[in-house]
């Protein structure tokens, strides 16, 4: 488990560094279809938060709530686009 956590932290760190090097003025421009880096980060962040919540539920012996409609979840998170333009500025919601 420690190895998995360390691998996750390492990958997340590399990802954050890549995002932080992306020019700020281009973070709201469309990159993939109509999705900007900001949109992609909001999407990834929503899934990461959902995953962390499930892990936390399991750790405390609680049955996690599973997302039963992925498309609906994606649509909802797209509507709630976070204004955050860099993951390093997100609150630390993953505590190990």
PyMOL commands that set and color helices and strands:
alter all, ss='L'
color gray80, all
select helices_A, chain A and resi 2-21+24-26+37-59+70-79+87-89
alter helices_A, ss='H'
color red, helices_A
select strands_A, chain A and resi 30-32+35-36
alter strands_A, ss='S'
color yellow, strands_A
deselect
rebuild
show_as cartoon
